[in-house]
Amino acid sequence: MMAREEYIRRVEEDVVNLQRLMRESRSAEIVVADRRRIELAKALIPQLRGGGRITPQMVEFAAKELGDKKSASGYIQRFIRSLSEWREFDQAILARLIEEEASTLRDASSYLREVCGVEIRVVGVNDASDKIRAENAIPLKPTITFLRQ
């Protein structure tokens, strides 16, 4: 298992990389979506440093800290959905969780369930060399399917 400080350092690196991509992007829609994710990540980092795991309650807390109490559940949904959607930035986070927080995909499914409150369905996997793909994600209860490719 990766040490907490190493995980936090990687999250901070992801934030910096995402900020760089935002500056280079010409799409206002991408910039707005990514800015909210950066703000949320920044709000979560102090909570991670406090020794807790990421939970929906922490995401809600982060949303409130950002001053958007009315749409706290929307932040929770977007945060958890970001773990299961197959986009470049999200893929890096999900792959990192699987590769560095778990020795096998079965361990990864347990980790994601425990840390993120995400229900996992594991299909046809034997070891950590299996490829991963998210399919048919449902907000708050996404199903992440691990498929051999």
N, C-alpha and C positions, 0 to 999 in steps of 0.2 A: 504494500500500500504506500502511496505517495504521501510524504509528510505534508501537514496542513500548510506550512509556510511556502513550500514549493507550489502547492495548488494555488494559493493566493497570488504568488508571484506570476504564475501562468495566466491567471484571470486578469491581472493588471497588464500583462503583455498583450493579451487579447484586446483589452480596452484601447491601449495605445495603437495597436495595428488597425483597429476599427476606426479610430479617429483619423488616422492617416488615409485610410480608404475613403472616408467621408470627404476629406479635403480634396481628394482627387476626383470624386464623383461629380458628374454634371447633373444627376437626377435629384431633384428636390425631394421627391417621394422617398427615395432611398436614404437621403440625408436625414429626413424627419424620423423615419423608422429607426435608423441606427442611433440617432441621438438619444431617443428614449431608452434604447437598450444599453447605451453607454451610461446614462444616468442611473439606470437600475443596477448595473454592475458596480458602479462606484458606490452606490448606497449599500450594496450587499457586502462589499469587501470589509468594512469595519465589523459587520456582524460575524463574518467568517473569522476575523482576527480574534473575536471574543470567544472562540472555541466552539461555537455551535455549528450544526449542519444546516444546509439550506433546506428550508421547509416552506410550505405555502404561507405559513404565518409570518415567516421572515420576509417573504416577498411582499406580503400585504403591508408589513411594517415599512419596508423600503418604499412602497408606493405612497404611504402616508408621509414619510419623510420627504418625499419629492413634492409634497403639497397637493397631491391629486387624490384626495380621499374618496371622492365620488366614484372614480373608476378604478379603485384598488383591485376589484375582482378582475377587471380587464388586464391589469398588469400581471396578476397571477396567471391568468390564462396565457398571455403572450410569453411569459417567462417559461412556463412548463412546456408550452407548444414549441418554443425554440429548441428544447432538448430533443424533440422528435421530428421536426421538419428537416428535410434533406436539402439544406442550402449550404453554400460553401462555408460561411462563418460558423453556422450551427453544427455542421458536419465535423469541423475541427474540435469543437467543444465535446460533442458526443464521443468522437473517436478517442479523445484524450481521457475522458472518464473511463472508457472501456479498456484502453491500453495501459493506463497508468494507475487506475484505482482498482483494477481487478485482474487476477491472473487468468481467469477464463471468462467466457461469455456468460456462463451460468452465475458466476460471482458478480459479473457486471449487472445482470438483471436484478440480483438482490441489492446491489449497491444503489442502483437507480430508484428502486422501490423505496428503500430506506431513506436515502438522502433527499430525493425529489418528490416522493409521493407519486411516482409514475408507475402504473401497472405495466408489467412486461410479459409478453408472450414469446417464448423461445421455441423456435422451430428448426429442427434438423441441424443442430450444432453439436460439435464435439470438443472444440478447443478454441483458443484465442486467435487462431489464424483464420477463422471464418470471417467472411465479409459481413457488414451490417447494412441494413437499409430500413428506413422508417416508412411505414405505409399506413394510410387511412388514419392519421392522427386525429384524435378527438380532444378538444380542450379539457384540461384538468385530468383526464383519464386516457391519455394517448396509449396506443398499443405500438410498441416498438418491436418489429419482427426481425430476428436475426436469420438471414438466409445464406446457405452455402452457395457460392457463385463459381 
